[in-house]
Amino acid sequence: MDIDEFNRQSRFEFERIRDFIILHYHLNQREDSAFWRQCREMPIPEPLQQKLNLYRSRGRIVRENNELFSEVGWLQVMHGQGLRAMGHHPLASLLSEQEVAEYLGNVSGVIGKCLQVMPRHADYIAEHCAAPR
């Protein structure tokens, strides 16, 4: 890999990591100090603003070039900090409520079957992760 390409890829990763960290502070709802108000009101990088706008408008999260944080990670922070999508992707309207309910019922059934054969969390930890004695 040549130097310019390495620098480009490194810059991209550093900027996405920066954006992910800023997201935690920018979406805060705290009112107990000037620090938190400043974090919420500070200007944010354009790529992060674009991610927020896309999520707000359609609930979409785009992961670029196999960036470090997954769509699930971005969703966890956005939703966990109170950001809600105002709309949804048009493809989501192609299924009826009944079709969605059936699909989710099937997912629930698969999860239930998996749980029946999986060990309890405490048992797994005791068997595979216990501290040496």
Backbone as CSV, one residue per row, in Angstrom:
resi,resn,N_x,N_y,N_z,CA_x,CA_y,CA_z,C_x,C_y,C_z
1,MET,0.855,-1.165,0.000,0.000,0.000,0.000,0.905,1.233,0.000
2,ASP,0.549,2.201,-0.817,1.403,3.393,-0.843,1.012,4.364,0.271
3,ILE,1.853,5.313,0.518,1.703,6.245,1.638,0.405,7.034,1.545
4,ASP,0.085,7.543,0.360,-1.132,8.348,0.208,-2.388,7.538,0.515
5,GLU,-2.423,6.303,0.052,-3.595,5.454,0.310,-3.692,5.110,1.791
6,PHE,-2.579,4.795,2.404,-2.567,4.524,3.838,-3.085,5.736,4.607
7,ASN,-2.600,6.913,4.263,-3.038,8.137,4.942,-4.524,8.388,4.723
8,ARG,-5.020,8.134,3.514,-6.440,8.338,3.220,-7.297,7.399,4.073
9,GLN,-6.922,6.136,4.109,-7.687,5.167,4.891,-7.615,5.470,6.388
10,SER,-6.450,5.845,6.856,-6.293,6.186,8.276,-7.132,7.400,8.637
11,ARG,-7.099,8.417,7.797,-7.889,9.623,8.046,-9.384,9.281,8.098
12,PHE,-9.834,8.458,7.154,-11.236,8.047,7.128,-11.621,7.372,8.445
13,GLU,-10.817,6.405,8.889,-11.123,5.696,10.134,-11.108,6.633,11.334
14,PHE,-10.099,7.477,11.432,-10.023,8.410,12.558,-11.232,9.336,12.581
15,GLU,-11.660,9.798,11.425,-12.807,10.711,11.364,-14.102,10.002,11.751
16,ARG,-14.287,8.739,11.349,-15.501,8.008,11.735,-15.492,7.730,13.236
17,ILE,-14.328,7.392,13.790,-14.229,7.171,15.233,-14.530,8.474,15.965
18,ARG,-13.956,9.572,15.485,-14.238,10.896,16.059,-15.744,11.157,16.054
19,ASP,-16.394,10.910,14.918,-17.829,11.168,14.800,-18.631,10.319,15.778
20,PHE,-18.246,9.056,15.928,-18.965,8.162,16.832,-18.856,8.650,18.275
21,ILE,-17.687,9.119,18.648,-17.494,9.643,20.007,-18.270,10.943,20.191
22,ILE,-18.182,11.844,19.224,-18.925,13.110,19.308,-20.415,12.843,19.440
23,LEU,-20.914,11.837,18.719,-22.339,11.507,18.754,-22.834,11.316,20.180
24,HIS,-22.077,10.610,21.002,-22.470,10.371,22.391,-22.692,11.683,23.147
25,TYR,-21.847,12.651,22.912,-21.922,13.924,23.622,-22.955,14.852,22.995
26,HIS,-23.020,14.863,21.681,-23.900,15.792,20.972,-25.376,15.503,21.233
27,LEU,-25.741,14.240,21.377,-27.150,13.887,21.560,-27.591,13.865,23.016
28,ASN,-26.725,14.267,23.926,-27.088,14.206,25.340,-28.285,15.111,25.634
29,GLN,-29.046,14.763,26.658,-30.222,15.539,27.067,-30.005,16.226,28.421
30,ARG,-28.778,16.255,28.877,-28.512,16.792,30.213,-28.585,18.307,30.225
31,GLU,-29.079,18.820,31.332,-29.210,20.267,31.535,-28.493,20.727,32.798
32,ASP,-27.717,19.844,33.431,-27.165,20.158,34.741,-25.859,20.938,34.716
33,SER,-25.308,21.203,33.515,-24.089,22.012,33.481,-23.899,22.620,32.101
34,ALA,-23.089,23.666,32.070,-22.776,24.323,30.798,-22.021,23.370,29.871
35,PHE,-21.235,22.463,30.446,-20.484,21.508,29.637,-21.409,20.705,28.734
36,TRP,-22.472,20.134,29.310,-23.378,19.287,28.531,-24.170,20.100,27.520
37,ARG,-24.549,21.309,27.872,-25.251,22.171,26.905,-24.325,22.513,25.744
38,GLN,-23.065,22.807,26.041,-22.087,23.111,24.995,-21.877,21.905,24.079
39,CYS,-21.790,20.718,24.654,-21.624,19.502,23.835,-22.804,19.322,22.885
40,ARG,-24.002,19.587,23.379,-25.202,19.427,22.561,-25.280,20.472,21.455
41,GLU,-24.809,21.681,21.742,-24.963,22.797,20.806,-23.749,23.030,19.912
42,MET,-22.654,22.332,20.155,-21.436,22.572,19.373,-21.638,22.168,17.915
43,PRO,-20.938,22.838,17.008,-20.977,22.407,15.605,-20.379,21.002,15.493
44,ILE,-20.950,20.200,14.629,-20.443,18.841,14.447,-19.934,18.668,13.016
45,PRO,-19.048,17.705,12.804,-18.510,17.478,11.458,-19.625,17.137,10.459
46,GLU,-19.443,17.551,9.230,-20.452,17.339,8.185,-20.827,15.867,7.989
47,PRO,-19.868,14.927,7.966,-20.280,13.519,7.803,-21.208,13.038,8.920
48,LEU,-20.978,13.502,10.146,-21.858,13.133,11.252,-23.222,13.782,11.074
49,GLN,-23.255,15.036,10.667,-24.536,15.712,10.436,-25.342,14.984,9.358
50,GLN,-24.668,14.524,8.318,-25.348,13.771,7.257,-25.921,12.463,7.793
51,LYS,-25.157,11.773,8.650,-25.646,10.530,9.254,-26.886,10.801,10.104
52,LEU,-26.842,11.864,10.896,-27.986,12.206,11.741,-29.206,12.576,10.899
53,ASN,-29.000,13.359,9.853,-30.113,13.764,8.990,-30.758,12.554,8.320
54,LEU,-29.940,11.641,7.836,-30.457,10.452,7.167,-31.248,9.588,8.147
55,TYR,-30.736,9.441,9.362,-31.457,8.644,10.356,-32.768,9.325,10.746
56,ARG,-32.708,10.624,10.996,-33.931,11.346,11.374,-35.010,11.225,10.300
57,SER,-34.615,11.369,9.047,-35.608,11.415,7.974,-36.189,10.045,7.631
58,ARG,-35.383,9.013,7.610,-35.853,7.705,7.136,-35.446,6.524,8.019
59,GLY,-34.786,6.797,9.124,-34.344,5.696,9.971,-33.211,4.883,9.368
60,ARG,-32.507,5.457,8.420,-31.428,4.735,7.738,-30.078,5.065,8.356
61,ILE,-29.249,4.043,8.410,-27.870,4.208,8.852,-26.996,3.574,7.782
62,VAL,-26.086,4.350,7.244,-25.202,3.857,6.194,-23.808,3.667,6.769
63,ARG,-23.276,2.500,6.561,-21.913,2.186,7.004,-21.013,2.237,5.780
64,GLU,-20.035,3.088,5.825,-19.157,3.296,4.679,-17.876,2.476,4.788
65,ASN,-17.499,1.852,3.692,-16.183,1.211,3.560,-15.785,0.351,4.756
66,ASN,-16.721,-0.425,5.264,-16.410,-1.332,6.366,-15.822,-0.595,7.572
67,GLU,-16.377,0.559,7.872,-15.880,1.352,9.004,-15.983,0.565,10.306
68,LEU,-15.258,0.985,11.305,-15.115,0.243,12.549,-16.447,-0.037,13.238
69,PHE,-17.300,0.971,13.379,-18.547,0.797,14.120,-19.656,0.357,13.179
70,SER,-20.397,-0.647,13.609,-21.457,-1.222,12.778,-22.716,-0.351,12.820
71,GLU,-23.654,-0.683,11.943,-24.941,0.006,11.947,-25.620,-0.155,13.303
72,VAL,-25.484,-1.341,13.888,-26.097,-1.601,15.192,-25.508,-0.678,16.256
73,GLY,-24.194,-0.468,16.222,-23.558,0.436,17.183,-24.078,1.858,17.050
74,TRP,-24.179,2.337,15.812,-24.711,3.685,15.583,-26.159,3.769,16.068
75,LEU,-26.953,2.740,15.759,-28.353,2.729,16.188,-28.460,2.743,17.705
76,GLN,-27.641,1.962,18.372,-27.697,1.901,19.831,-27.464,3.275,20.449
77,VAL,-26.505,4.009,19.933,-26.227,5.334,20.490,-27.342,6.306,20.123
78,MET,-27.716,6.348,18.850,-28.747,7.302,18.430,-30.051,7.064,19.178
79,HIS,-30.516,5.832,19.164,-31.792,5.527,19.814,-31.670,5.656,21.333
80,GLY,-30.554,5.175,21.869,-30.337,5.257,23.314,-30.269,6.683,23.836
81,GLN,-29.826,7.604,22.998,-29.746,9.014,23.395,-31.023,9.774,23.031
82,GLY,-32.040,9.062,22.572,-33.342,9.687,22.360,-33.636,10.157,20.945
83,LEU,-32.744,9.917,20.001,-33.009,10.335,18.627,-33.972,9.347,17.988
84,ARG,-35.053,9.857,17.404,-36.051,9.007,16.763,-36.189,9.382,15.301
85,ALA,-36.401,8.376,14.487,-36.621,8.600,13.058,-38.029,9.154,12.851
86,MET,-38.144,10.098,11.936,-39.445,10.700,11.630,-40.196,9.886,10.573
87,GLY,-39.486,9.055,9.858,-40.101,8.244,8.814,-39.391,6.913,8.719
88,HIS,-39.690,6.197,7.659,-39.050,4.902,7.453,-38.740,4.725,5.974
89,HIS,-37.931,3.734,5.692,-37.554,3.454,4.313,-38.804,3.006,3.552
90,PRO,-38.999,3.489,2.320,-40.195,3.119,1.552,-40.384,1.610,1.383
91,LEU,-39.322,0.844,1.351,-39.459,-0.611,1.218,-40.189,-1.231,2.409
92,ALA,-40.109,-0.569,3.560,-40.784,-1.096,4.741,-42.298,-1.095,4.569
93,SER,-42.816,-0.282,3.681,-44.263,-0.205,3.452,-44.768,-1.303,2.519
94,LEU,-43.882,-2.082,1.946,-44.303,-3.126,1.012,-44.973,-4.304,1.712
95,LEU,-44.676,-4.504,2.987,-45.288,-5.592,3.741,-46.469,-5.075,4.551
96,SER,-47.509,-5.886,4.635,-48.660,-5.519,5.465,-48.294,-5.718,6.934
97,GLU,-49.119,-5.172,7.820,-48.872,-5.364,9.253,-48.922,-6.842,9.602
98,GLN,-49.826,-7.578,8.961,-49.934,-9.015,9.223,-48.662,-9.742,8.793
99,GLU,-48.115,-9.383,7.636,-46.876,-10.016,7.168,-45.715,-9.717,8.113
100,VAL,-45.645,-8.491,8.589,-44.593,-8.126,9.541,-44.775,-8.905,10.838
101,ALA,-46.025,-8.992,11.319,-46.298,-9.731,12.555,-45.925,-11.205,12.398
102,GLU,-46.244,-11.802,11.244,-45.884,-13.202,10.999,-44.368,-13.377,10.981
103,TYR,-43.684,-12.462,10.319,-42.223,-12.533,10.252,-41.620,-12.444,11.651
104,LEU,-42.082,-11.466,12.419,-41.546,-11.304,13.774,-41.902,-12.500,14.653
105,GLY,-43.077,-13.084,14.423,-43.441,-14.304,15.143,-42.490,-15.445,14.824
106,ASN,-42.111,-15.561,13.548,-41.138,-16.589,13.154,-39.783,-16.344,13.803
107,VAL,-39.356,-15.086,13.824,-38.083,-14.740,14.473,-38.143,-15.107,15.948
108,SER,-39.254,-14.776,16.588,-39.419,-15.099,18.001,-39.351,-16.608,18.225
109,GLY,-39.957,-17.378,17.317,-39.911,-18.833,17.425,-38.498,-19.373,17.315
110,VAL,-37.726,-18.840,16.381,-36.333,-19.271,16.218,-35.536,-18.945,17.474
111,ILE,-35.741,-17.750,18.005,-35.037,-17.367,19.237,-35.416,-18.308,20.371
112,GLY,-36.709,-18.623,20.487,-37.168,-19.539,21.531,-36.520,-20.909,21.426
113,LYS,-36.424,-21.439,20.198,-35.787,-22.745,19.994,-34.306,-22.692,20.368
114,CYS,-33.645,-21.607,20.014,-32.228,-21.456,20.377,-32.062,-21.427,21.888
115,LEU,-32.952,-20.720,22.562,-32.852,-20.611,24.019,-33.044,-21.955,24.705
116,GLN,-33.858,-22.821,24.104,-34.107,-24.134,24.710,-32.849,-24.993,24.763
117,VAL,-31.950,-24.801,23.802,-30.752,-25.654,23.757,-29.500,-24.957,24.277
118,MET,-29.595,-23.683,24.556,-28.429,-22.950,25.053,-28.348,-23.051,26.573
119,PRO,-27.130,-23.049,27.104,-27.002,-23.046,28.566,-27.383,-21.675,29.136
120,ARG,-27.737,-21.684,30.417,-27.971,-20.401,31.084,-26.658,-19.627,31.104
121,HIS,-26.740,-18.309,31.156,-25.547,-17.462,31.119,-24.580,-17.816,32.250
122,ALA,-25.093,-17.942,33.454,-24.232,-18.253,34.604,-23.527,-19.600,34.416
123,ASP,-24.247,-20.581,33.853,-23.640,-21.893,33.619,-22.528,-21.808,32.579
124,TYR,-22.758,-21.043,31.520,-21.743,-20.882,30.476,-20.488,-20.224,31.053
125,ILE,-20.689,-19.164,31.817,-19.556,-18.457,32.431,-18.788,-19.404,33.348
126,ALA,-19.516,-20.154,34.164,-18.858,-21.074,35.095,-18.026,-22.115,34.349
127,GLU,-18.544,-22.606,33.221,-17.838,-23.659,32.486,-16.694,-23.139,31.621
128,HIS,-16.885,-21.973,30.982,-15.917,-21.518,29.983,-15.087,-20.296,30.383
129,CYS,-15.525,-19.572,31.384,-14.854,-18.300,31.681,-14.462,-18.150,33.143
130,ALA,-14.568,-19.199,33.895,-14.259,-19.091,35.319,-12.786,-18.738,35.516
131,ALA,-12.531,-17.963,36.544,-11.152,-17.594,36.876,-10.410,-18.845,37.342
132,PRO,-9.138,-18.960,36.972,-8.363,-20.132,37.424,-8.247,-20.151,38.940
133,ARG,-8.197,-21.347,39.474,-8.100,-21.476,40.942,-6.729,-21.891,41.346
